[in-house]
Amino acid sequence: YINFLLEVVLLRLRLSWISVSVSDSQTLEVQSGEEVTLLCSNFSSSTTEIFWFRVTKRSELHCICSTSQPDEPVSFCKGLQSGKFEMSTNISTVFLKIKQVDLLDSGLYFCGAYLSNYAVIVHATNVEVQDVFDRVPKIMSVVLGALTVFLIMAVIYLAAKIKHLQKGIFDSTDFHIYCCYITEPFFFISDPDYAAVTFHPKTESHHRLASVRENQKTSGTEVLLLVF
C-alpha cells in the first residue's frame, strides 16, 4: 500500500497536479564520502504519509522513503541501496540521513506529504556532491599563484642587488694600470718588467696618463696596459 501511494504521489508530481508550499530552500555542498542529514519541519498535525523524494539533474523523480508516525517503521522505495538512507521524525522535524554520499547522490531533495489527493511540498534542499579531484584545480591555482608572487619578488631582489653592485664598482675612485713591456709583436718576454701606476680621477689622473705616454715615446717600445 505504501509503495502504491508513493507511486501515485510521483505520478501526480509528473503531471504537475501539485499544491506547492515551499517555506525554505537551500543549497548544500558536501564532499564525496561524507554523511549528510537533511531536515524539514513536520508540517502535518494529523496522521498522514510524509515522504522524501529526489529530482536528479536529468529531471528524473526518484522516490526515497516515507512514514506516517514517528514510532512506525520507515518504508523505503524499490531500487534503493540497502543502508544508504535513514529517515526519522519527531513532533517538529523530519530527518533524512544519507550515508557516504557520492556523485550519484547529487540532486534536489524534497520533503512533503500527500494530503487530500494533493502532493504538498514543504522543503527543498539542493545537494551538490563534489568529488575529491574537483578540489585539485583550486589547490593548484593557489600554489601557482603563490609561486608566481615568489618568483616576481626574487627577480626584483636580484635586479636591485645587481644594480647595487654595479654602482659600487663605478663609484670607486682608485684605478690600477699594469704596464708590461713587449719586445716583439704578440710575444711577451720571459720575465717582463711591469710597473703599477695608481691614479685618481680628474687632474691627477690625466697627468699620470700623460707621463706614461711620454715614457712610451722615449723608450721606443710598445706598452700593453691592463686595467683592473
DAKAZI-V480930 format. One record per pair of residues at least 6 apart in sequence whose C-alpha atoms are under 8 Angstrom apart, sorted by sequence separation. I is the first residue (numbers start at 1). J is the second residue. D is the distance in Angstrom with one decimal. If there is no record, write none. Layout:
{{I;J;D} {I;J;D}}
This chain:
{{12;18;6.9} {30;36;7.7} {55;61;4.7} {56;62;7.9} {67;73;6.9} {88;94;6.0} {89;95;5.9} {113;119;5.8} {114;120;6.2} {182;188;5.5} {183;189;6.7} {199;205;5.0} {216;222;6.7} {54;61;5.8} {55;62;6.3} {67;74;5.1} {87;94;7.6} {88;95;5.1} {112;119;6.9} {113;120;5.3} {181;188;7.7} {182;189;6.5} {216;223;6.8} {53;61;7.1} {54;62;5.2} {66;74;5.9} {67;75;6.3} {87;95;5.6} {88;96;6.6} {112;120;5.4} {113;121;6.7} {181;189;7.9} {53;62;5.6} {54;63;6.5} {65;74;6.8} {66;75;5.4} {86;95;8.0} {87;96;4.6} {112;121;4.2} {199;208;6.7} {53;63;4.5} {54;64;7.1} {65;75;5.5} {66;76;6.6} {86;96;5.7} {87;97;6.3} {111;121;6.0} {112;122;5.4} {182;192;7.7} {52;63;6.7} {53;64;5.0} {65;76;4.2} {85;96;6.9} {86;97;4.9} {110;121;6.7} {111;122;5.9} {112;123;7.1} {181;192;6.2} {52;64;5.5} {53;65;7.1} {64;76;6.0} {65;77;5.6} {85;97;5.6} {86;98;6.7} {110;122;7.5} {111;123;5.3} {180;192;6.2} {181;193;6.4} {51;64;7.5} {52;65;5.5} {64;77;5.4} {74;87;6.7} {85;98;4.9} {110;123;5.8} {111;124;6.6} {180;193;6.2} {181;194;6.8} {51;65;5.7} {52;66;6.3} {63;77;5.9} {74;88;7.8} {84;98;6.0} {85;99;6.4} {110;124;4.6} {180;194;4.7} {51;66;4.0} {84;99;5.4} {109;124;5.6} {110;125;6.6} {179;194;5.1} {180;195;7.4} {50;66;5.4} {51;67;6.5} {64;80;7.3} {83;99;7.8} {84;100;7.7} {108;124;6.6} {109;125;5.2} {178;194;6.4} {179;195;5.5} {49;66;6.5} {50;67;5.4} {108;125;5.7} {109;126;6.2} {178;195;5.8} {179;196;6.8} {49;67;5.7} {50;68;5.8} {70;88;6.8} {108;126;4.3} {109;127;7.3} {178;196;4.9} {49;68;4.5} {70;89;5.1} {107;126;5.8} {108;127;6.1} {177;196;5.7} {178;197;6.7} {48;68;5.3} {69;89;7.7} {70;90;5.6} {106;126;7.7} {107;127;5.4} {176;196;6.5} {177;197;5.3} {47;68;6.2} {48;69;7.9} {66;87;7.8} {70;91;7.8} {106;127;5.3} {107;128;6.7} {176;197;5.8} {177;198;6.7} {47;69;7.0} {65;87;7.3} {105;127;7.7} {106;128;5.0} {176;198;4.9} {106;129;5.5} {175;198;6.0} {176;199;7.0} {105;129;7.0} {174;198;6.9} {175;199;6.1} {174;199;6.4} {175;200;6.9} {103;129;5.4} {174;200;5.7} {102;129;6.3} {103;130;6.9} {173;200;6.0} {174;201;7.9} {101;129;7.1} {102;130;8.0} {103;131;6.9} {173;201;6.8} {102;131;7.6} {183;221;6.8} {182;221;6.9} {183;222;7.3} {181;221;7.0} {182;222;5.7} {181;222;6.3} {182;223;6.3} {181;223;5.1} {182;224;7.3} {180;223;5.9} {181;224;6.6} {52;96;7.8} {179;223;6.2} {180;224;5.3} {6;51;7.9} {179;224;5.6} {180;225;6.9} {179;225;4.9} {42;89;7.7} {178;225;5.8} {179;226;6.5} {42;90;7.6} {177;225;6.3} {178;226;5.1} {42;91;6.6} {43;92;7.6} {57;106;7.8} {177;226;5.7} {178;227;6.6} {42;92;4.9} {56;106;6.8} {57;107;6.1} {177;227;4.9} {10;61;7.2} {41;92;5.8} {42;93;4.7} {56;107;4.5} {176;227;6.1} {177;228;6.9} {41;93;4.5} {42;94;5.7} {55;107;5.6} {56;108;6.5} {175;227;7.4} {176;228;5.9} {10;63;7.4} {40;93;5.7} {41;94;6.1} {54;107;6.3} {55;108;5.1} {175;228;6.7} {39;93;6.6} {40;94;5.3} {54;108;5.5} {55;109;6.5} {39;94;5.4} {40;95;6.8} {54;109;4.4} {39;95;4.4} {53;109;5.9} {54;110;6.1} {6;63;7.1} {38;95;5.7} {39;96;6.2} {52;109;7.1} {53;110;5.5} {37;95;6.7} {38;96;5.0} {52;110;5.7} {53;111;6.9} {37;96;5.6} {38;97;6.2} {52;111;4.8} {37;97;4.2} {51;111;6.0} {52;112;6.6} {36;97;5.7} {37;98;6.2} {50;111;7.4} {51;112;5.6} {35;97;7.3} {36;98;5.2} {50;112;5.8} {51;113;5.8} {35;98;5.8} {36;99;6.6} {50;113;4.4} {2;66;7.8} {35;99;4.7} {36;100;8.0} {49;113;5.6} {50;114;7.0} {34;99;7.0} {35;100;5.2} {36;101;7.4} {48;113;7.0} {49;114;6.0} {33;99;7.8} {34;100;5.0} {35;101;6.3} {48;114;7.0} {33;100;4.2} {34;101;5.8} {48;115;7.1} {32;100;7.0} {33;101;5.1} {32;101;5.5} {33;102;6.2} {44;113;8.0} {31;101;7.7} {32;102;4.9} {31;102;8.0} {32;103;6.9} {40;111;6.6} {3;75;7.9} {2;75;7.0} {3;77;6.5} {43;122;7.6} {41;122;7.7} {40;122;7.4} {41;123;7.8} {40;123;5.8} {38;125;7.6} {28;125;7.0} {30;127;7.4} {32;129;6.0} {24;122;7.7} {25;123;6.1} {26;124;6.9} {27;125;5.8} {28;126;6.0} {29;127;6.1} {30;128;6.3} {31;129;5.6} {32;130;5.8} {19;118;6.3} {20;119;7.7} {21;120;6.5} {22;121;6.1} {23;122;6.1} {24;123;5.7} {25;124;4.9} {26;125;5.1} {27;126;4.6} {28;127;4.9} {29;128;4.8} {30;129;5.1} {31;130;4.9} {32;131;5.3} {18;118;6.0} {19;119;6.3} {20;120;5.5} {21;121;5.6} {22;122;4.7} {23;123;6.2} {24;124;6.8} {25;125;5.5} {26;126;6.2} {27;127;6.0} {28;128;6.1} {29;129;6.0} {30;130;6.2} {31;131;6.2} {32;132;6.6} {17;118;7.1} {18;119;5.4} {19;120;5.4} {20;121;5.2} {21;122;5.4} {22;123;5.4} {25;126;7.7} {27;128;7.4} {29;130;7.2} {31;132;6.9} {17;119;7.7} {18;120;6.7} {19;121;7.4} {20;122;7.3} {22;124;7.1} {9;114;6.9} {12;118;7.9} {13;119;7.2} {12;119;7.4} {9;118;7.9} {9;119;6.2}}
